[in-house]
Amino acid sequence: MASGKRGRNSIRRPNRRAAAMWKHSRKFREIDLHGMMVGDAITRVSVATDEAVKRREVRIRINHGKGTGTLRHEVRAMLRAHLAVRGYRPAPNETGGDGVTEVDLRI
């Protein structure tokens, strides 16, 4: 442009909607517990949590499904007692809701 003015698309503003969608789509270690017995699931979550801490990962996702809630309850009880767990919460509705638990780790 000869007049020195910038084109309409040359100034880039952050796209807040895209940032919100990206926040939920980041890839984290995901553990699928569908069809597992409680004891096996607890062991798998504990081992995966320890591995994630060793690899300095900040978050894991545990996909336990909604079902009767027994597996979700037992997994979350184990997470409360685990020393490497900073906190946990149900995933947003767009990414699984109460059938998925997102776990923040201490690294």
N, C-alpha and C positions, 0 to 999 in steps of 0.2 A: 504494500500500500504506500503510495507516494506521499500521502499527507502525514505519515508518522503515527496515525491512529492504529490501535490494535484491532485485530479482527474480533468478531463476536465470540469465537470459540477459543481465543488465545488465553483468556483468564479462566483458570480451572478452579471451580469451587468444589469443596468436598461434597460428595453425594451421601447424605446422611442415611437415606434408605438403603443404599448399597452397603454401607458400613454396618448397618444393623443386620442385614442378611448375612454378610460375611462373618460377623461375630458368631453366628450360630452354625456356620458351615465349616469352620476350621476343623482340621483333622486331628483327632486325639486317639489314643489307644482305646479301642472298644472291646469289651469283653461280653460275649453272648452266652447267657446262661439258660436259654430256653431248653426245656426238657431235662434239666439236671436235678438231681436230688440235692437237698439243702447242704449236706455235709460236703459233697463234691464241689458245689458252687462256692461255698465259703473258702475251701482250700484253693480253688482256682483264683478267686478274687484276691486272697492274701498273697499268693505267689505273684500275680500280675501287678499288684500294688508295689511289692518289693522290687520287682524288675523295673517298673516305671521310675521309682525313686533312684535306683542305680543309674538309669539313663537320663536322670535329671529332667523328667517330664513333669509338667506342672498340673496336668489334669488327665483323668481317665473317665471314660463313660462305661457304665455297667448297664447292659441291656438285659433286664430280668423279666420283662413283660408285666402285664397288669394282673391277669389271672385272679387267684384268690387273695393274693397279697402276702402269703406266707414267705415266699422267697425274698420279696422286697423287704419285709420286716426283718428277717434274719440277717440279710446282707447289710442293711443299715445299722443294725445292732452291732455287727462286727466292725463296721467302719467307725462307730462311736468310740470303740476301745482301741483302735489301731493307732499307734504313735505317729505314723507318717501322714495321717490324714488331718489336714487343716480344717476341712469342712466338706459338706455334701449338700446336694439339693436335687429336687426333681428337675428333669430337663424341661425346657420350654415346650409348649404344646406343639409347636411346629416340628420339633425333633424328637418326639416320643412321649412327652408329658410324664405322667407318673409311672410309666412302664420303663423309664430309663433314669438312672441316678448318675449325676455328674459329681465327680469327686475332685476336690482341690487338694494337692499334695504339698507337704513341706519338703523342700529340696535343699 
